[in-house]
């Protein structure tokens, strides 16, 4: 019962029944008679209070950070299982809605809305999300979670991890975990018949640790538990005017990100000179963003609509710079400025946004346009980095790149026959960049689609897309940094031709049995990349079945297969030899399930999902190395739930889940913290577990 000691969970869980039952006791529940005003389906079906509360316990059979990811159920033991909702309506349009979920877990959530229909609404929400970023991790460092990591007093330094004789006795479990708390609040007010005002505020606090790699020398490095102490404040507000033919909205967005830690300092675990006994690295800097946006839609005629939007904003980042290094030997290296003084202007224009026109009963035309600009006004200066707090390198310039992007598209939709629809269109995207290897890319896409519906129960769809991207001359900017091989092309800025095909077939075999078959294939060829990504191929196969056995039982099943293949050519350091690499990924997912209404008082549900992935990487060089071991994951998840109602108010719910997970990753498995002589790691392993999750709840409806 260790989780029952968590005050935050139980304070909320304990007060929910009081809130719900108190609400129930203050106002009479509506009887079964409906006022005549509620003859319409869209109208409110009750007045007074209604709601439910489900309370009980849950049990987890084993510890598993991977199973607890997002769920908040990572440790073996008992948990409080509390959910509920409450609703209020009256004939004057007043309403109240409260939803609460998993209040006894670390992933609890509450959402509340109160207002008067058509006049105003107040909103409040609270959510907590746990995340686990590493499994089986350990570290000898003390002060995990803070901005300074020290070594134990008996630490023995050495040139390699095998010589650190105090390592084993100094290791302590160091889960890489984050906890995110999200507060939402908002209001909407309608006024002057055609106007409304909306204001939403969100605050996110995220705390925990994450892995961070840090070099110490040319060959030594450590994997450290870096602290996370992030705060993000977001404001989103807008004024809207609307009538039957037009709508206009003027909005404003503002966000501010703050990091409670500007840097991480740690003691060097390897043998070193005195000036290299401590190292420091900067962490994520704070930043600010604001944006004004204007959007609207206009119905010009019964057959023509026009819509669009425009936005302009600015991002800034001006946290003070740290010195180049903590190493006193280079403490006199001057920084060119006190802070980055980063400034980025953004703008998006959809002034011609979207035009829809119905030319005749069988033909429609749609055109879209978008202009997007990122103007980076960050000052350019010469910096002299000190690599690993050890050696200064040649001065180089920062590279604050900008871009302008234009996107245009148009398409026609034609009803050629009672059972045949034909669609076709084109899209053009142009991107102009500064301080990048490619100044301009132009990509043209053509597509066509035929949809045939020969009977009311059958539909067949075929779609093809053909895209071609051309680039300007490939010239790497000379900023003093490392120079790429002149024959190498970055895949997102390289000439490319891409073909994609989709085939879908929907068939209602009977009124109760539905079948969907789908296949898609995309092939990309990087025709002028002598070095870099050469080609890739993605394929997807899927089958979906849905079968209704009468009006009480529904059965479904699905199968999905994805294959992703890619070929790469590159050279080793210095261009001394060419190597080829191939990646072959296969992801297979299938599942079955059913929902059944056993009687007026009971229902049953079952789901089973199986997923298996296999990733293969092979690299061929002159040394003829064998391929890497496959990257594997295998997931089996089974869920069973049963609900039973004793009467109109009381009932119970049973839930059971079994999840089994296996994985392997050659990059981390089996190494431990000292498996690589020159790198002190956190000993992460691929997760593997088998967990049962049981939940029993008593239900009360009012």
VORO-768602 format. One record per residue: residue in three letters; y, z, x of N, C-alpha, C in turn. Coordinates in steps of 0.1 Angstrom, whole numbers, plus 5000, padded with zeros to 4 digits. Atoms other than C-alpha are relative to their C-alpha. Example, Ala and Ser with C-alpha at 12.3 -4.5 7.8 and 13.67 -1.06 7.14 Angstrom:
residues 2
ala498850005009495550785123501250005009ser498950004991498950715137501150084992
END
This chain:
residues 702
unk498850005008500050005000501350005009unk498949994991502349965030501249934995unk498850085005504549705013500750074989unk499349935011505349944985501250095006unk498949924994507650125010501349925002unk498950094998510049835012501050034989unk499049955010513149974994500649894993unk499350115007514849644987499149944990unk500950075010511749494970499850094988unk500449915011511049804949501250044992unk498849975008514649874939500249894990unk499950115009514849534924498949994990unk501150015009511349534910500050124990unk500049885009511849884895501049984989unk498950015010515049794877499849884990unk500250115009513849464862499550044986unk500549965013511749624834501150074992unk498949935007514749854826501049904994unk499050105005517049554823499549924988unk500650085011514649344802499850084988unk500349925011513449624780501350064993unk498749955006517049764776500649894992unk499550115007518149424766499349984986unk500850025012515349404741500450114989unk499849895009516249744726501450004993unk498650005005519949674720500349904989unk499750105010519649374698498649964993unk501350025007517049304671499549865003unk500650134997514649014678500049924987unk500050085012514948724654498649994994unk501350025007512248694628499649865000unk500550134999510248384622500849904992unk499250095008512848244598501049935008unk499050074993514947964612501249974990unk498850045008518547914599500049854998unk500050155002519147574584500849935010unk499250074989521647504612499249955011unk500850044989518747474635499049894996unk500950115004517147174618499949905011unk500050094989518046964648499250055012unk500949964989515646964678500850055012unk499249964989518547014703500650134998unk499349875003519847324686499250125005unk500649874996519147684696499050044989unk501149975009515847794680499950154997unk500149865003516548174679501350065003unk498949924997519248434680499550135005unk500549884994519148764698499449995013unk500749994987517048854728498649954999unk501450034998513848694740499850005015unk500449994986512048724773498650045003unk501349964996509148834792500150085013unk500149934987508149064821498550005004unk501450004995504949024842500050105012unk500049904989504149324864498650045003unk501449974996501149424884500050015015unk500250004986499849394919499449885006unk500650114993498749144945499350055013unk500749964988496349164974499749885009unk500350104990496048965006498950055009unk501249954993492748975024500150005015unk499950014985493948905060501449975004unk498750034995496948875082500149855004unk499850144996498348525087501449964998unk498650045001501848425095500149864994unk499950135006501048065086499850004985unk500249995014499848155051501350074994unk498949935005502848385047501349925001unk498850084999505348105056500649974987unk499350025012507848085028499550104988unk500549915010505548305006500450145001unk499749864998506448635022498850094999unk501349925001502748745022499249985013unk500650034987501948745059499050115004unk500849894995500149085062499050044990unk501049945009496949225048500550124992unk499649885007497449475020500449974986unk499650015014498849534985501549984999unk498650035003502149404971500250024986unk499650005014504049454939500249864996unk499950135005503849144918500850014987unk499149995012506849134894500849874998unk499350125004508248834876500650034986unk499549985013510348804845501149914996unk498950075004512948634824500550064987unk499349955012515448734796501049904996unk499150105006517448514773500750064987unk499249965011520148574747500749884994unk499250105007521648344721500650064987unk499549975013523948384691500649884994unk499550125007525448154665501449965005unk498750044994528848164683499949935013unk500250084988527347984713499950085013unk500249924988527148284736498550005005unk501350014995524148274759499950085013unk500349934987522548474788498649965004unk501350034995519648364810499850075013unk500449934988517948564837498649965004unk501350044995515048444858499750085013unk500449924988513248664884498649965004unk501350044996510348564906499750085013unk500549944988508248744932500850115006unk499149904995510349054934499450105010unk500749914991507749254953499749935014unk500350074988507448984980501349995009unk498950034991509648895010500749864996unk499450135004510348564992500650014986unk499549985013512048704961501249924996unk498950095005514448514939500550054986unk499449975013516848594910501149894997unk499050105005518948344890500550044987unk499449955012521348444863501249904995unk498950095005523648234840500450074986unk499449945013525948374812501249924997unk498850075003528548194792500049974985unk499950055014529548024759499949855000unk500350145000528247684752501349914998unk498950095002530947424758501350065005unk498849944996533547674771500050055014unk500049954987532547854802498550045004unk501349964995529547954824500250085013unk500049924987529148224851498649995006unk501350014994526348194876499950105012unk500349924989524748424901498549995004unk501450024995521648384923499950075014unk500349934988519948564951498649955004unk501350054995517048434973499850045014unk500449964986515148545004498949915004unk501050094996513048305024499650045014unk500549984986510848405054499449885006unk500650114993509848155080499350055013unk500749964988507348185109499949875008unk499850124992507947945138499050005012unk500950004989505148045162498950104997unk501249925004501648205160499350055013unk500749934989500048455184500950015012unk499150004989503248465205500250145005unk499849874993503748745231501149975011unk499150014989506348815258500150135007unk499849874992506949065286501550054999unk498549965000510749065279500250114990unk499549905009512349365263501349964994unk498750035007515249345238499949884992unk500150115009513749075216500850014988unk499150005011516248975190501450025004unk498749984995519249065211500449885009unk499550114991521348845234499850035015unk500449974986519949015266498650045000unk501449974998516349005276499750055014unk500349934987515249245304498550015002unk501449984997512049295322499650145002unk500449864998509949615324500450055014unk499649944987510849855352499049985011unk501150024990507449795369499749855002unk500350144999507749415368499849965014unk500250054986506349235399500349855000unk499650155000508048905406499149935010unk500850094992506148615421500449864999unk499750145001506448245428499349934989unk500850065011503848165401499650114991unk500449905010502648335370498750085004unk501349934996499248415386500350125009unk499649894991501048645410500750114993unk499349905007502748845383499050114995unk501149905003500449145384500250094989unk499749915011502249345358500149924986unk499850095012502249055332499150054989unk500949975011499149155312500450144993unk499749865006500149525308501450004994unk498650005005503749425299500149924987unk499950085011502949185271500150084987unk499849945014504049275235500149894990unk499950105010503649085203501549974996unk498650045003506848895195500049884990unk500050115011506648705162501349925000unk498850095002508948405160500249984985unk499849995014510248475126501550004996unk498649995005513448415106499950044986unk499949955013514548575074501449954995unk498850065006517148385053500350064987unk499649945012519148555026501249914994unk499150105006521048325002500750064987unk499349955011523748444978500849884994unk499350105007525048204951500850064989unk499149965011527948254927500849894996unk499250125005529848014905500550024986unk499449995014531847954874500449854996unk499550125006532547654852500850034987unk499249985011535347644827500449874994unk499550125007536147374801501350034993unk498749975006539747344790500749864996unk499250115005542147104772499149884995unk501050095007539146934755499449905010unk500650104991538646674783499950045015unk500049954986538946884815498950115002unk500949894996536447114833500350035014unk499849964987536747314864498750085005unk501349944995533747414886500350065014unk499849934987533747664915498650065004unk501349954996530547744935500250055015unk499949944987530247974965498650045004unk501349964995527148024987500250065014unk500149944987526548255017498650015004unk501349994994523548225039500050085013unk500249924987522548485065498649985005unk501450034994519648395088499950075013unk500249924988518348635113498549995005unk501450014995515248635136500049955014unk500250064987514048465167499449864999unk500550134999513148115178499649985015unk500350024986511547975209501049915007unk499050074993513847845236499549985015unk500450034986512847665269501250015009unk498949984991514947755299499449985014unk500450024986514547615334500650105010unk499549904990514847845364500249935013unk499950084987514247615394499649864997unk500550135002513147265399498649994993unk501450015005509547355390499750124991unk500349885007509747705373500850004987unk499349995013510647765336499450124992unk500549905009510248025309500249964985unk499850025014509748005271500550144995unk499449885004512048275256500150024985unk499749975014512448445222501550014998unk498650005001516048345216500450064986unk499649945013517948535189500749904990unk499450085010519048385156500850104991unk499149925008522048545138501149914995unk499150105006523648275117500650044987unk499449985013526048305089500849874996unk499450125005527148005068500650034986unk499349995013529748015040500449864995unk499850135006530047725017500750014987unk499250005013532647654989499949854995unk500050135007532247364965500750014987unk499249995012534847314938500549864996unk499650135006535947034915500650014987unk499350025013538146934886499549874994unk500550125007536646684861500849964987unk499550055013538246474834499149894995unk500950095006536146274810500349974986unk500050035014536246084778498849904997unk501150085003533945834761499849885009unk500150124992534645544785500250035015unk499749984985535645704818499850155004unk500149864994535146004841500550005014unk499449994987537046114871499850155005unk500249864995536246414894500750005014unk499449984987538346544923499450135005unk500749894995536446784945500450045014unk499749954986536746994977498850085005unk501249924994533947125000500550065013unk499749934987534447375028498850085005unk501149924994531847525051500450055013unk499849944988531947755080498850065006unk501249954994529147835104500450095012unk499749904989529248145127498750045006unk501149954993526748245153500350145006unk499849864995526548625160499850015015unk500249994985525448545196500549875006unk499550124994527348305218499149955012unk500950034989524748315246498850095001unk501149924997521448445258499950025015unk500149974986521148625291498650065002unk501349954997517748705307499850025015unk500349984986516348845339498949905005unk500950104995514448595361498750075004unk501349934997510748685361499349955013unk500650064988510048465392500850065013unk499349964987510848555429501249915002unk498850074998514348455438500950075009unk498949934993517448525458500750094991unk499349915009519648805445501049934990unk499050065009522248565430499349924989unk500850075011519448405409499250104992unk500849905007518148735395500350004984unk499750005014519848675361500549864996unk499650135004520348355341500750014986unk499450005013522348265310500149864994unk499950135007522447985284500850024988unk499250005012524847905257499149984987unk500750035012523647915221500949924990unk499350095009524847725190501450054997unk498649955002528647735187500350004985unk499550005014530447805154500749874998unk499350125004531947515135500550014986unk499450005014534047435104500049864995unk499950145006534047145080500750014986unk499550015013536047045050500049864996unk500050135005536046745027500649994986unk499550035013538046614998499349874995unk500750115005536246374975500549964986unk499650065013537146154945499049914995unk501050095006534645994922500349974986unk499750045014534745814889499149894995unk500850115006533045584865500849954988unk499350065010534445344840499249894993unk500750105008532845144811501149904996unk499050105003534944824811499849934986unk500450055013533044664782498650054997unk501449955003529744714765499049945009unk501050064991528144494792500450025015unk499549984986530044604824500450145002unk499649864995530244944842500449995014unk499549994986532145024874500050155004unk500049864995531645344894500350005015unk499849994986532645464929500550145004unk499549874995533745744951500649985014unk499450004987535845814981500150145005unk500049864994535746115005500749995014unk499449994987537746225036499850145004unk500249864996536946525057500250015015unk499849984986537146685091499050125005unk500849904993534746885114500750055013unk499449954987535947115142499150105006unk500849914992534347315169500850045012unk499149964989536547525192499650145006unk500449884993534447825204500450005015unk499750004986535547935239498849965008unk501150034991533547785267499550125008unk500449914990531347995289500249945013unk499950064987531647955326498849905002unk501150094997529447675341498750085002unk501249934995527047935355500350155001unk499949864997526448305358499850035015unk500249994986525648245394501350025008unk498749984993528448405415500349905011unk499750094989528048145442500949884995unk499250115005529647885419501050054989unk499149945009532048115400501449945000unk498750064999535047915412500149864995unk499950135006534147595395500950004988unk499049995012537047525371499549914989unk500250075012536447415336501249914996unk498850085003538647125324500850054988unk499349955011539647315293499350134995unk500549875005539147655275498949994990unk501150035010537047505247499949854998unk500250145002535647175236501249944992unk499050055009538447145210499549884992unk500750115007535946925191500649974987unk499550045013537346735162499449874996unk500750125004535546475141500549974985unk499550045014537146295111498949914994unk500950075007534846165085500649944988unk499550065013535445925056498949914995unk500950085007533345755030500749944989unk499350075011534645495006499049914993unk500750085009532845354977500949954989unk499050045010535945224960499549894991unk500650115008534044914949498650054996unk501349935002531045154946498949924994unk501150065007528745014920500649924988unk499650095012529344724895498749964993unk501250045007526744674868500549914988unk499650105010527044364845498849954993unk501150065008524744244817500549864997unk499650145002525143864819499649944987unk500550045013522943794789498950094997unk501149915005520043954770498950015010unk501149994990517643874799500450025014unk499650004986519743894830501150105003unk499049904996521644174847500349995015unk499650014986523544194880500650135004unk499549884995524344494901500549985015unk499550014986526544504933500550145004unk499649874994527244804956500749975013unk499450004987529444864985500350145006unk499749874994529945155009500549985014unk499450004987532145205039500150145005unk500249874995531445505061500550005014unk499450004987533445605092499950145006unk500049874993533045885118500949975012unk499050024989536045905141500050135008unk500149884992535346155169501250005010unk498749984992538646275184499950115010unk500249904990537046525208500649955014unk499550054987538946505242498949975010unk501050044990537046335270500550065014unk499749944987536946525303498849995010unk501150004989534946545336499550155001unk500749874999532446835337499150005012unk500949994989530446965366498950104997unk501049915004527247115352499350065012unk500949934990525147365372498650014995unk501350015006521547285366499250135003unk500849884999519447595359500750115008unk499249904992522347815373499749995015unk500550014987521147685406500849905009unk499450114992522647345418501049934991unk499050085007525847175406499649855003unk500250144999525446805400501349925000unk498850085000527846515402500850014987unk499249995012530746535377499749894991unk500250115010530246345344500950034988unk499149995012532246275313499150034988unk500649985013531346405278500149874992unk500150135007530446125254500250024985unk499749975015532146185219500049864992unk500250135006530745875202500550004985unk499550025014532145735169499249884994unk500550125006530945475144500749964987unk499650055013531945265114498749934994unk501250065006529245165090500449944986unk499850075012529444905062498649964994unk501250035007526744865036500349924987unk499850085012526644595009498649964994unk501250055006523944504984500349944986unk499950065013523444294953498649974995unk501350045005520444234930500149954986unk500250065014519444044899498750044994unk501249965007517044154873499949904988unk500250115010515643874850498750024992unk501250005009513343904820499649864997unk500450145001511543574824499149974988unk500950025011509043634796499850144994unk500349875007508043904771499350105009unk500849914992505644044797500349995015unk499750024986507243934830501550035003unk498749984995510244074848500149975015unk499850054986511543924881501350065005unk498949944994513944104904500149955014unk499850054986515543994937501350055005unk498849964995518244104960500150005015unk499850004986519744144994500950125004unk499249894995521344415015500449975015unk499550024987523544405046500650135005unk499549884994524244695069500549975014unk499450034987526644665099500550145005unk499649884994527244955123500749975014unk499250014988529944955150500150135007unk500049874992529645225177500949995012unk499349994987531645345206499350105009unk500749924990530345505238498550014998unk501450015001526845395230499549885007unk500650114993524445155246500249874992unk499850115008524944915217501250014992unk498749995008528344835202499849974986unk500150045013527144665171498649964996unk501350045005523944635150500349944986unk499950065013523644405120498549984994unk501350015006520644435097500149944986unk500050065013519944205068498650014994unk501349985007517244275042500049924987unk500250075013515944055014498850054993unk501249955007513544164987499849934987unk500350065012511844034957498950084993unk500949925008509744194929499649934988unk500550055012507544084901499350114993unk500749905008506444314873499449934988unk500750075011503844194848499450114991unk500649915010502944384816499249924990unk500850095009500144174800499650074987unk500349925012499244454775500850135000unk499349885001500744774763499450115010unk500749904992498244964785499949965015unk500250054986498544754818501349965005unk498850054993501244704843499749975015unk500250044987501144524876501349975007unk498750024993503944524902499749965015unk500150044986504244344935501549995006unk498750004993507244394959499949965014unk499950034986508144244992501450025006unk498749984993510944325017499949945014unk500050064987511944135048501350035006unk498849964993514444285072500149955014unk499950054986515844165105501350075005unk498949934994518144365128500349945013unk499550064987520244205156501050095006unk499149914992522144395183500849925009unk499250064990524944315206499550035014unk500549984986524544325244499750155002unk500449874998522744635255500650055014unk499349954988525044815281500250154999unk499949865000524745175290501350055005unk498749954995528045355292499950085014unk500049944986528845475328500850134999unk499349875001529745845324499650105011unk500449914989528145985355498750064998unk501349945003524946085338498849915005unk501250074996521345965344500149854994unk499950145004521045585342498649964995unk501350055005518245435320499649875007unk500550134995516045145331500749894992unk499250105007518144835322499149924990unk500950075009515044695304499650084988unk500449915011514544995281501049994988unk499350015012515644975245499750134991unk500249895009516145275222499649944986unk500650075012514145205190501049994988unk499150015011517045275166501249915003unk499050094996519345045186499449885007unk500850114994516944755193499849894990unk500350115009516344415178498650034993unk501249975007513744455151499849914988unk500350075012512044255124498950094993unk500849915007510344455096499649944986unk500550045012508144345067499350114992unk500749905008507044565038499649954987unk500650055012504844505009499450124992unk500549905009503944714979499349944988unk500850055012501244654952499750134992unk500449895009500844884922499449954988unk500750045013498544874892499850134992unk500249895010498745104862499249954988unk500950045011496045094836499650124992unk500549905010495445304805498749964995unk501350055004491745264803499750034986unk500149965014491645454770501350084997unk498949925003494245654752500150135007unk500149874993493045954771499949995015unk500350024985492345804806501049905006unk499150084993495045674829499649985015unk500450034986494545504863501249945007unk499050064992497045424890499549975014unk500450054986496245224922501349955007unk498850044993498845164949499649975015unk500250034985498945004984501449965005unk498750054994501944965007499749995015unk500150034986502244825042501349975006unk498850034993505144815066499749975015unk500250044986505044635100501449975006unk498850014993507844655125499749945014unk500250064986508144445157501450005007unk498849994992510744515184499949895010unk500350124993510844165197500649985013unk499350024987513244195226500050135008unk500149874992512244545239498949985010unk501050014990510544485272499450145003unk500449864999510444865276500450084988unk499749925012510345105247499049974989unk500950025011508745095213499849854998unk500350145001506944765209499749964985unk500350035014505544765173499550134994unk500549895008504545005145499549944987unk500650045013502444975114499750134992unk500349895009502345215084499349944988unk500750045012499845185056499850124991unk500349895009499345385025499149954988unk500950035011496545384999500050124991unk500149895009496545594968499349974987unk500750015013494545654937500350124992unk499749885009495545874907499349984987unk500750005012493545954877500450124991unk499649905009494546154846499249984987unk500950025012492146224817500250124991unk499849905010492846414785498750014991unk501249985009489746554768500550074987unk499449945012491146604734501450055002unk498649944998494346804730500050135007unk500149864994493147114748499749995015unk500450014986491846994782500649885007unk499450114992493546784809499450015014unk500650014987491846674841500749905008unk499350104991493446504871499349995013unk500550014986492446374905500849905007unk499250094993494146194933499449995015unk500350034986493446044968501149925006unk498950074992496045944994499649995014unk500350024986495545795028501249935007unk499050054992498345735053499549975015unk500250034986497945565087501349955006unk498850034993500745535112499649975015unk500350044987500245335144501249955007unk498950044993502645265172499649975015unk500350034986502545105207501350005008unk498949984992504945185235499749955015unk500050044986505645045270501150065008unk498949944992507645225297499650015015unk500349984986507845305334500150145004unk499949874994507345615354501350025007unk498749974994510245785372500249915012unk499750094989511945545396499549864997unk500450135003510345245379498849955009unk501050044990507345255403498849944993unk501250055006504745175377500249994985unk499950025014504345055341498950084993unk501049935008502445265315500149964986unk500150035014501245185280499650134992unk500449885009500945445252499849954986unk500350045013499445415218499850134992unk500249895009499645665189499349954987unk500850045012497245655160499950124991unk500049885009497945905131499349964987unk500750025013495745935100500150134992unk499849885008496646175072499349974986unk500850025012494146205043500250124991unk499849905010494846405011499349974987unk500750025013492846454979500050134993unk499949885009492746684950499549984986unk500450005014491346764916500550124993unk499549885007492447004889499849984985unk500150015015492347084852500950114994unk499349905008494347274826499350004987unk500849995012492547404795500650114991unk499749905010493547584763498750044994unk501349965004490447784756500150044985unk499749965013491847934724501450024998unk498649975003495048034707500650115009unk499649884992495148344730499849985015unk500350014986493848214763500149865006unk499950134994494347934788499450015015unk500650004986492747834822500549895008unk499650114992493847634851499350015014unk500650014987492247514884500549895008unk499550114991493447314914499350025013unk500650004986491747214946500649885008unk499350104992493547024974499450015014unk500650024987492046895006500949915008unk499150084991494146765035499550005014unk500550004986493046645069500949905008unk499350094991495146485097499550005014unk500550024987494246345130501049915008unk499150084992496646225157499549985014unk500650034987495546045188501149935008unk499050054991497745975218499249965013unk500750044988496445765247501149935009unk499150054991498445675278499249945012unk500750074989497245415303500949975011unk499250024988498545415338499049955011unk500850054989497245295372498950115003unk501049904997495445635375498950014990unk501150015010493345555344499650144994unk500349875006493645905328499349984986unk500650015013491545975297501150044989unk499049975011493346005263500150154998unk499949865003494646335252499150044988unk500849965011492546545228500849984987unk499450035013493246465191500850134995unk499249905007495946665173499450014986unk500749995013494146805142500650114991unk499849895010494946995110499049984989unk500950015012492647065081500350124991unk499649905010493647245049499149994988unk500749995013491547355019500750114992unk499349905008493347524991499449994986unk500649995014491747644958500850104992unk499249915009493747804929499350014987unk500549985013492447954897500850104993unk499249915008494448114870499650014986unk500549985014493648264836501050094993unk499149935008496048384809499450044987unk500649955013495148594779501150084993unk499049935008497348724751499250094989unk500649915010496149034731500749984986unk499250025012498948974705501249935004unk498750074998502448834702500850065012unk499249934990503749084728499250035013unk500749954988501049194752498949905004unk501150084994498649004775499850035015unk500249984985497548974811499849865006unk500250124993497348714838499250035013unk500849994988494748664866500249885008unk499750114991495348454896499250025013unk500749994987493148384927500349875008unk499850124992493848154956499350025014unk500650004987491848074987500549895008unk499550114991493347885016499450025013unk500650014987491547785047500749895008unk499250094992493447625076499550005014unk500450014986492347495110500949905006unk499150104993494447315136499750015015unk500250004985494347225173501149915005unk498950074993497147115196499850015015unk500349994986496347025232501150055009unk498949964992499847105243500250155002unk499849855000499547485236498750075000unk501249935002495947575229499350045013unk500849964988494047785255500850035012unk499349984987496847825280500450155001unk499549874998497948175272501450005005unk498749994995501248305286500149955015unk500050034986500248225322499049885004unk500950114997498047915319500649895008unk499350094991500647705337500750085010unk499649914989501347855371501650005001unk498550004998505047745371500850034987unk499349985012505847825335499550134993unk500349885007505948165318500249974985unk499950045014505248085281499950124991unk500249895010504848295249498650004995unk501450005004501148205246499749964986unk500250055014501448025213498749934998unk501350075004498247905196500249934987unk500050075013497547665168499550104990unk500549905010497147865136498649964994unk501350025006493747915121499750124992unk500249885008492948145092499249964987unk500650015013491048195059500450124992unk499449895008492848405033499749994986unk500149995014492148514998501350074995unk498949945006495148594976499750034985unk500349965014494648784943501250064994unk498949945007497148874917499650044985unk500249965014496849074884501350054994unk498849965007499749114860499850024986unk499949985015500249264826501349934995unk498950085005502549054805500550064987unk499449955013504949174778501149904996unk499150105006506848934756500850074989unk499149955011509849024734500949904995
END
